[in-house]
Amino acid sequence: GQTRGISRPLAARADFDRAIELTPDDADPYYRRGECFQNEDNYASAVKDYTRAIKLKPEDSRFFNGRGVSLLSLGETDKSLADFKKAIEFDPNNEQAHRNRAGVLVEEAVLTLGVLRLAVHAHREAVLVAIGGAGALGIERVDQHNVHVAAEPPVLKAIVQQEEPRMKPRFHGPACFVTVRA
């Protein structure tokens, strides 16, 4: 969470409840109570308080960053990114907002890379099925980007005609090797 120096969160939250009762148009107690809720893993309540603080003082970068953290914890990645971006717009020096945004983007990139790797693997499997499977052509090896196949020239010619340009024939001695590029 974001609240530092609060050793008694429930007592602190009660203090912020009282401050909100006394000064309902002050954004800071909503922000501070939002931090308490966030520290208690009560992200939905934190989002409500951060949102109220934003309505009262929409130019405060801290409020957007805090809400972004809680939204992220609720699985609202797109909304959290929008809040981190808004926090940075209001305060380009908000280091925490920059870090939070970067962390989300890196995590999304890693997930995207994983999905792409699965897609490449699935594509390779589909090509193998399309060309008659590993047994028909004698798979030499499969690496990250290629399927290397030893095949007789007539089979190789049929494959190249059907699958070009993804298949690149290479001739090594009496055997032909086909590299299937995903």
N, C-alpha and C positions, 0 to 999 in steps of 0.2 A: 504494500500500500504506500500511500504518499505522506500520511501524517507522521511527523517525527516528534518525539518528545512527549507523546501522550501515553502515559503508562497505565492510565485507567480509562480505557475507551468508553465504557458505558457512562461513567461520570462525565467525561468530556462531551459525549453526545448529549447528555442531559443539559449540560451548560449551553450547548449550541441550540437545543430545543428552546430553552428559556430566552436566549438572545434573539431567536427568530420571533418569539411571542412579543418581545419588547420592541424589536425593530424589524418588522416584516418586509420593509423595503430596502434592507441592507443585504447585499449579495454575499458578503464574506461569511456570515454564519451558515448560509446554505452550502457554500463551498466547503467550509470546515466540517460540517456535519456529513457532507458527501464523502469526504476523506475518511471519516469514522466508519460510515457504512461500507466503504470500499475495504477498509482494514478488517471488517467483520465478514467479508465475502458476501455482503448483501448488495450485489451490483445493481439490481433493479432500483432499489431505493437510492443508491448513490447517483444513478443516472437522473432520477427525478430531481434530486437536490442540485446537481450540477446544471441541469436544464433551467431550473428556477434561477440560479445564480446568473446564468447566461442571459436570461430574459431581463434581469435587473441591471446587468452590466455587461453588454454584449462584446465589449472590446478587450476583455480580460483573457489573455492567453491561457492562464492557469486553469480556468474553468473548462475550456475546450479540451485541454490536455487531460484533465482529470476525468471528464466524461468519456474521452476516447479510450482511456485505460479500462474503465468499467464496461464500455460497449464491447471492447475486445474480449474481456472476460466472459461476456454473454454470447460470444460467437458472432458478433455483428462487425465483421472485419471491414466491410466497405464503409460503414458509418464511422468506425473508429479512425480509419484513414482520413476521412473527410474532416473529422474533428482535429486530428493532428495537423493536417494541412492548414486549417483555420487558425489553430494556435500559432503556427509558424508565421502565417500572414500578419497576425496582430503583433507578434514579437519574434522577429527573425533570430534573436539571440536566445530563444527558449531551447536550451540544450536538451532538456528532457523530452520535449515534443519531437525534436529532430531524432533523438535516439529511439523513441517509441515508434515513430513512422518508419525509420530505417529497419528496425527489428521486424515489423510486420511485413515490409516489402521483401526482406531477405527470406523470411519464412515462406511467403507466397512463392518466391522464386525457387526455393528448394522443393516445395510441393509440386510446382509446375515441372521442374526438371524430372522429378520422379514419375509424373504422368507421361512425360515425353519418352522416357526410357521404356515404360510399359508399352507405349504405342509403337515404338521401334521394334520391340521384341514381338509384339502381336503381328506387326507387318511382316517380319521375317518368317514367322510361322505360317502366315497366309501365303507367302510366296512359295515356301516349301511345299505346301499342300497343292498349290496351283501347278507346280512343275513336277508333281508326281511323288513327292515325299523324299526323305533322305535315302531310303533304300534304293530307289530307282536310279539315283545319280551318284551315290557314293559320297556323302558329305565328308569332306576333308577336315574342316573345322568351322566353327562359328565364333566370331569375335564381336566386339561392340558394334561395329558398323557393317560387317560383311558376312556372307555365307560363302564359303569356298567349296566348290563342288568339282569333282573329277568326272568328266562325261565324255562319251564318244562324240566325234564331230557332228554326225547327223542330229543327235539329241541337242547338242550345243547350238546348232544352227536354228532349230525349232524354238529353243528357249529365247535366243536373241531376237528372232523375228517377232515373237509374241510379247516379250517383256521390255524391249528396248525403250527408253534409254537407261533404265535402272540396272540392267545386266551388262557387265563389261567382260567380254571373254579375254582370257589370257592363255597363251599357249606355252607350255613348258615341256619340251621333249615330246614324247608320244601322247601325253595326257593333256586335256584341256581343262582349265579351271575357270569357273564362272564366279565372279564377285557380284553378289546382289547388294546393291546400295539402297538403304532404306530412305 
